[in-house]
Amino acid sequence: MTITSQPGGDQDNAIVAKGLTKQFKEETAVQDLNFYVPRGSIFGVIGPSGCGKTTTIRLLTGIYKPTAGEALVLGVHPQNFSRGARARIGYMPQLFVLYPDLSVWENLNFSASLYGMRLRGRRKILMELLEFVELVPHRKKLARNISGGMQRRLALAASLVHNPDLIFLDEPTAGIDPVLRTKFWEKFREMKSSGDTLILTTQYVGEAAYCDFVGIMAEGRLLTVDTPAGLRKKAFGGDMVDIQAAQFISYPIIQELSKLPYIIKMPTSTGPNAIRISVDEASTALPQLLEWFRSKQLAIESASEFIPPFDDVFVILIEKGGTRA
């Protein structure tokens, strides 16, 4: 489903985009984007480099004015943000925009001042953020003397310093090692559970599984928006179940199996005595399959749902050109 509206009206969503389009002279960066982001959710945007992810973020934060269409962010157009509305928003840009000749600590302290953070208790909050991004030992270093990955971590801390309700993160985990990426996602989920809304882009397709909703972009268009499970179904036509039998599964048995009403297509072999079956719903098909094999006197060693990696889902949906609803 491409998400375009939700019961309760636009005000119940943190973000609503309707026909959002941005052109630069003869080039159309993004075209006719329609989606909403429910409050208290994580919305991920994935797509090839140059597909329009960053332009979308800049439209939603008010950096760019749309050529056509509109966006409502926290109920208002981004170009009309009041000071109070901006104070509720955090933004981590794709490129490092903090001051290279200030130290890590000075940059973070400056960001806190921009948002009017009181001096009382500020040091404790800043130290907690630096601990979160693992920059406490580097806090006295100039920003230009730390690595690109450290600069990303500093930028993330700066975007969270004022405890925003809505956070835009443009590739927050780029250049971050896998252990720290996991730590970041734990923090993102913690923020979501507190009622915050996050919209982020990522170059790591597998991170889509951590989002509540995922939008796939290509060539400036939003191909589809759905839950991670929904995207898998769009890519593969349904769920998949892996069956490992104790003996050889003959071709006549596979043919008979394929005629069951909840089987989508002909099962495929995945190894000795093993097959993968496409089904409507894995949760309901699994017990039915076990009963069916039992009736054929075929012993089953294991049966489980197969979850395809998001890299495969992404490639298939891009090749299909997306599914509009």
N, C-alpha and C positions, 0 to 999 in steps of 0.2 A: 504494500500500500504506500503510495506517496502521500505523505501527511500534509493536508492543506487546511484542515479545520478541526475543531474539537468542540464537543458540547460544552456549553458554559460561556462561550464567547472569547474574544481575543484577550481580554483582561486576565483570564485564567492562565495564560501562557506567558513565559518570560520573553519569548521571541515569536513573532509572526512575520513571515515574508510572503508577499503576494506579487507575483510577476516581476520580481526584483531583477533588474538588468543594469549593466554598466558597460559603456563603450568608451574606448580611448581612440579618438579620431576614427580610423577605418576598422579598428579591431574591436570585436566584442569579447570582453573578458568573461562576463557571466551573462546568461540569458534566461529570463523567465523562470526564476527560482521561486518555488512555492513550497513552503514547509512551516511547521511550528515547532517550538521547543517547550514542552510542558515544564512548569516550575518544579524545581527539585529533581531534575534528571540530568543525565550526562548524554550529550548529543555529540557524536563523533562524525567528522567529515574526512573521507579518504578518497584518494584519486591520484592519477599520475601527476608528476611535476608539471606545473604550468596549466593545470586544468581549471584554476579559478578559486582554489580554497582560500588563499590569502586575501584575494579581492573580496570574497564573501565576508570574511571577518572584518575587513576595513569598511565595508558598507554598513555592517551591523554596529560598529563602534562609532560611526559618524565621521570617519576619516575621509571617506569618499561619499559623494552625493550620487544617488542612483540616477541613471539616464531615464529609466522608466520603472514603473512599479513602486512599491513602498515596503518599508519594514517598520514594525512596531517593536521596540525594545523596552521592556518594563512599562509598556502601555503608551509610549510616546515615540515620535520619529527621532532617530539619532541626531539629526541636525538641530533638534529643539531641546536637547538635554539641558536640564538645569544643573547648577552646581551640585545640588543635593542628589540628583539622579546619577551624575558621574561619580559621586562618592560611593555609590552602591555597586560600581562596576570595576572589575580588575581586568587588565589587559596585558598579556605577555606577547609582544610582537615576535615575528620570526627572526628578525635581525636584532643584534645587540644595540640598544639605543641609550644606555646609561653612560656615565661620564668616565672615560678611560683614565683620566688623571686624578680621579678620586679613588680612595681605597674601597674595598668591598664594604666595610662598615659605613664609610661616609656615604656611599651610594644608597645603601639601604636606609640610613638615617635621613637622607635628603628626601627619599620617596615618602617616608613617614611624615615629614614636614609638609610635603605637598598636599597630603590628605588631611592636614590639620590634627595629626595625632598628638595627644597631650604628652608632655615630657614625663609626667608621673607614670611610672610603669612601662615606659617605652623601651628602656634597655632590656628588660626581661622578655618582652615580646620579640624584639629584634634578635636576641640571642637564641630564642626558641626556633625562630625561622631559620637562622644560620645553622643551627644544629640539625634541623629537618633536611636542609639541602647539603649538609656535611661540608660547610665552609667555615666553621669556627676557627680552625687552625690557620686559615688563609685570610682572616678578616682585616688584617693590616696591609695586605698586598694591594698595589694599585690594580684597578680592573684591567688595564692593558697588559699587565704582566701575568694574568692567570690564563689558563687554557680556554679554548672555545667551549668545552663542556662545562667548565666552572662558570663561565659567563652566562650560559643558559640557566644554570642553577641559581645564580644571583638574580637574573631577570625574573625567574619564577617567584623567588622570595619577595622581590619588589612588587610583583603583581598581587600578592596576598597580604601585604603588610597592613592594610586597612580593613581586613576581614570583609571583603565584598560579598554581596548576595549573588551576583552574576559574574562569572569569570570567563573571559575569552583567552584561550591558550593556543597559540599558533605554533604547532610542532614542539610542545613542551619537553618531549623526551628525546629529541634529536641529539645525537652525540653523547647520550647518557648511557652508562654501562647497565647491563640487564638487572643487576641487583638493585641499583638505585631507581631504575624504572619501576620495578615492583614496589618499592617504597613510595614512589610518587603516586602510583595508582591506588595504593592503600589510603593515602591522604585524600585523593580525589573522591574515593568512595565514602570516606568519613565526612567530607564536606557535603556530599550529596545527602547523606543520611541526616545531616543537620538542617537540610532544607535549601542548601545552595544549588544553583544551576550552573552547569559547566558546558561550554561549547568549545570543542577543540579539534584541531586538525592533527593528523599524524602520518608519518611516513612508514610506520610499522603497522602493516595491515592487520596483523594478529591482535593488535590492541582494540580492534573493533569489538571483540568479544566482551570487553569490559564495559561497553557503553549500553545505555538503555535503548537508544535509537542511533542508527547509522545512516548517513547520507553518502551515496557514491556519486562522485562527479567525474566527468570526462568532457573535454573540449568546451568548458564553460557552462555545461548543462548538468542539472541534477538528474541523474538517471533514475534513481529510486531511493526511497527512504523506508526503512523498516527496522524491526528489532533484529538482533543478530540471528535468532532462530528463523525469523521470517526471511531474511536474506539467504540463508542456507537452503530453505525450501524453494525460493525463487530460482536459485542456481541449479539445484538438482532435481526439482520437481516434487520433492517430498522428503521424508526421513529415510535413513538407511540403517539396516540391521546386518550385523555380521554373525554368521552361524558357523561354528566349528563342530563337525560331526565326528563320531568315533569310527566311521567307515566311509568308504567312497560313496559320493552322491551321484547317482547315475543321471544321464541326460534325460531319460524319460521322467524321472522324478522331478528334475528341474522344470521340464515342460509342464508337468501337471501343477507344480507349485506356481508357475507364472500365471495360471488361469484363475487363481484365487482372487476374489473381488477387491481385496485391499492391497494387492501387489501392482505396482505401477508399470514395471517393465521386466524383461527377462533377467533373472539373477545372473551374476557374473562370478567366475571362480577367482578366489584370492589366495589360493594355496591348496596344499593337500587336504582333501576332505573339507574344504572351507569355501563358503560362498557369501557374497554380499547381495542383499535384497533391498530394493527400493519399495517403500511402503508409504501409505497415506500418513499414518501416525505411529511412531515407534512404540509409544507407551501402550497402545491397544493392540498393535500387531504382534508384539513379542509373545504374550501368552497364547495367542491364537496360533502362532507359528510352532511354538513348542508342543501344543496339543496336536497340531497337524502332523508333525514329524513323529510323535509318539504313535499316532494311528497308523503310520507307515512302518512302524517298528524300526525306526532309525534312532539310535542313541545320540543325544546331543551333549557334547562336552562343555560348550560355552555358547552363550547367546547374549549379545549386547548391542546397544545403539552405537553406530559409527558416527563420530562428529568430524566432518571434513575440516581441514585447516582453512582459515579465512583467506589465505593466499589463493587457494583454489577457488573459493567462492568469488573473490574479487575478480580474478582473471575471467571466469565464466561470465559474470555479469557485465564486465566491460566488453567482452566479445559479443555478447548478445545485444549490447547497446542499451541495456536497462529495460525495465518493465514499468510502464506508466499505468497508473490506476486512477 
